[in-house]
């Protein structure tokens, strides 16, 4: 704790101590000025009886003899008539003028008291004696000895309050200093790279609750840093794979271009056409690769948000199936795309999402299926209440267990895909499929079909959970 903060706490504590002491003094004053309770009245009447039974002078002397055994009660007694003439006295001095001016009681043995007899402060009383003519007993307790005791009590009380405050401040300072040392150690450990450093939470006080929040924040920071490290490691591995896998097509392009440059004039038309086909194929591969990489990089940004809107998923799926069939027919490949939507009669297939991304998803699905299928790719639409399942399978050879496991993962080498339409691929299409479906709150499952069925190849299940009613 800094010195300025400590003095600030000290000032606040002294202020509250003074307020509490003032309240305590006020309560003492109020008690000392109260007329008295039944016990106090009984004492005044007891003194009155002693005076009445033995004659005024003798009674006063008797009371004084009893009082002499209790020096803490310096009583002064006077007996006066209705005109305030002193008839008897146990004091050397005359009655105080203020006491003589007091209103006299009307009834016999009626007590008019002021102050509290046991407070240690001044207290007095006027009692009507039993007599044919008005006679009054004046009783005064100066409280000289008792007042010193009360002042001592007040001083001790204030000292106790201030001492308790200072002790509390000392303990608070020691506690905060310990917590500050622990905080410094945790922060130093985190700065040194130990993101697992945490505060101990054995004390569930206000500071302990704050430490729990700090630990929760540290856990989130560690999770985010771990994710960034994973992303960075994946990016580095992907770049390494790209650097390795791009050498082959670049070498192929360079060889083809050098061949055309050096021997182009000596080559016949068929040879030149073959080389141009190789160059065009590799350039198409590069174009698609760069497009996929840019798409993955943008969709992975934390600030990326899909352009949400309501659209007909069934109509979009029919359009993309027709587009895939048209593309395959244009290439001259004998591959048929089938769409089974018989289960969607009367079903509302509208969803909230980005129609462009969903279209991109199915184009990648069909492109992936076309590389593995032999002759047929089937798409089935299966409604499940408010959700929708889309199953795409083919009649190819299926995927190996390793390929099934690596579907949707980014680290995938440029390999020759199996099937009748083999082609090289980095597997980024599966990453795009998985990213888009999860961005829309759905999920996917990849398996192989039944070996004895018409579609034993790859089987992809896509789940869209939030259909618009």
Secondary structure, 3 states (H helix, E strand, C coil): CCHHHHHHHHHHHHHHHHHHHHHHHHHHHHHHCCCCCHHHHHHHHHHHHHHHHCCHHHHHHHHHHHHCCCCCCCEEEEEEECCCCEEEECCCCCCCHHHHCCCCCCCCCCEEEECCCCCCCCEEEEEECCCCCCEEEEEEECCHHHHHHHHHHHHHHHHHHHHHHHHHHHHHHHHHHHHHHHHHHHHHHHHCCCCCCCCCCCCCCHHHHHHHHHHHHHHHHHHHHHHHHHHHHHHHHHHHHHHHHHHHHHHHHHHHHHHHHHHHHHCCHHHHHHHHHHHHHHHHHHHHHHHHHHHHHHHCCCCCCCCCEEEEHHHHHHHHHHHHHHHHHHCCCCCEEEEECHHHCCCCCEEEECHHHHHHHHHHHHHHHHHHCCCEEEEEEEEECCEEEEEEEECCCCCCHHHHHCCCCCCCCCEECCCCCCCEECCHHHHHHHHHHHHCCCEEEEEECCCCCCCCCEEEEEEECCECC
